[in-house]
Amino acid sequence: MGSDLRLSAWTDDDRTANRAFDAAAREFERLDALMSVWRPGSDVLRINAAAGARAVPVSADVRDALRVARQVSEWTGGAFDVTFGALSDIWKFDRQDQDDSLPSPDAIRARLPLVDYREIEIDDRAGTVFARRKGMRVHLGGIGKGYAVERAAAILRRAALHDFLIQAGGDLYVAGRKEGRPWRLGIADPRRPDGPSFATIELTDSTFSTSGDYARFFLKDGIRYHHILDPSTGQPARGCRSVTIVADSPTLADGLSTGVFVLGPRAGMALIERLPHVEGVIVSAKNEVLVSSGLKDKVTLIAPPHDAP
């Protein structure tokens, strides 16, 4: 899924933990084979190949992820949309083809009619998914890792592990405690993501998902172009530098971190405050730090995040 997978457990049974870790890693591999846009034969690629022509049989996992994605799309008014895949190949953010070029406005306008989550039809009785418009492209990059983290957490729990951490890129879940205390997690500084965290948060039995404009990007003429695209414009979203969502469900948190990022700091924080069991920390494009009401006593600000384009 394009990220490192980190598994950690606080236990005195190494053998059980390692077996559970192996099973969790296999689950990530299995889900990647279903959800990837790079691996031939994946469910997602088959949906895209049949777009506008026919529904295709897909796994229950892909249908479940798409169903959660639709919920997040509705909550965010389409700011999160898995059909942004129609735009993904005209922006060059992946290492293998990044050339710091900008797509033409005409190229973007031509793809925008293909971005509409409401045109994805999920039929659980038939076990199929149908992308109704020819040329549509589903891309689960904004929610697939969260789904995999959720499935991996279930595997570790079934192995009777109670205190553990799962991290895949910006998606993380912690259960129980570490050395008798809640897990202490750092929130990356968007302009120095490899340096010290600008804030920490203590969590237990909760998920923590961060979307930022620093993961895949390039600078051109002093402007940062990054991979989190606004589905309404086809351009990189401009209101935030990073969004961290704390929630019960890793799948929901993964989608919401992207959707809130696109909504921007004000509308995004308003949505966070409306949703039950959802909290968040936002670093705005103006380098402001916004913390939701439910995290005021749980987040420790170490230093202001650095400011840079």
C-alpha positions, 0 to 999 in steps of 0.5 A, a space after each residue: 500500500 505504499 507505506 511501511 507497516 509497523 506492529 508493536 505489542 506489550 506482552 510477555 508472549 512473544 510467540 503469540 505476538 509474532 504469529 499475530 503480526 505475521 497474520 496481520 501482515 498477510 492481511 495487508 498483503 491480501 487487501 492490497 491485492 484487492 484494492 491496489 491500482 497498481 496490481 493487475 487483476 485487483 478488484 479496483 482495476 476491474 471496476 475501472 476497466 468496466 466503468 460505464 459498461 457493466 457491474 463486476 463481482 468484487 470482494 466484500 472487503 472492497 464493497 465495505 470500504 466503498 460503503 464507508 467511503 460513501 458515508 464520508 463523502 456524504 458527510 463532507 459534501 463530496 470533499 472526499 471522493 474515491 472517484 478522484 482517480 480520474 485525476 490521478 494520472 494527470 498529476 505526477 506525484 509518484 516517485 517513478 514518474 514525478 517530473 514537477 510538471 503541471 497539468 493543463 487547465 483543459 486536461 483537468 476540466 476534461 476529467 472533472 465530470 468523471 469525479 462523482 462518488 454518487 455514480 458508484 453503485 454497490 449491490 450487496 445482493 449481487 456482490 457487484 460494484 458498477 462505476 456508471 460513467 465510462 472513464 471513471 476510476 475508483 482509487 482507494 488510496 484515501 481509505 484503504 490503509 485505514 480499512 487494513 488497519 481496522 482488519 489487522 486490529 481485529 486479528 491481534 485482538 483475536 490472538 488475545 493481544 490487548 496492548 498493541 500498536 499498528 501503524 501504516 503510513 499516517 494511519 495508526 491504531 492503539 489498543 490498551 496501554 504501553 507500560 501501564 500508560 496510554 500510548 503517547 503519539 506524536 503529530 508531525 510538523 508539516 514542514 519538518 515531518 522527519 524532525 521532532 513532533 510539534 504536539 503529542 497526544 495520549 490515546 488508548 483503544 483509538 485510531 489516529 490518522 493524519 493527512 498532510 501536504 508533505 507526503 507526496 509533493 513538489 515545489 514549483 515557483 515557490 508553490 507547493 503542489 501535493 497529492 490531496 486533490 480537491 474533487 471540485 477543482 482538480 487542484 491540490 487543496 489549499 486550506 490545510 497543511 495537515 489534518 489528524 483525526 482521532 476516532 473509533 474506526 480506522 477506516 472512518 478516520 482515514 477517509 475523514 482526515 482527507 475529507 477535512 483536509 479538502 474542506 479546509 480548517 473552518 468547515 473541517 473543524 465544524 464537521 469534526 465538532 458535529 460528528 460523534 466520537 470524532 476529534 481532530 487537530 488541524 494545521 491550517 495553510 496559515 500555520 494556525 493550530 486548531 484543536 477540537 473541543 474533545 482533545 483540549 485536555 489530551 493534546 500537548 503542544 510542544 512548539 509551534 509548527 515551522 512555517 514555510 511554503 
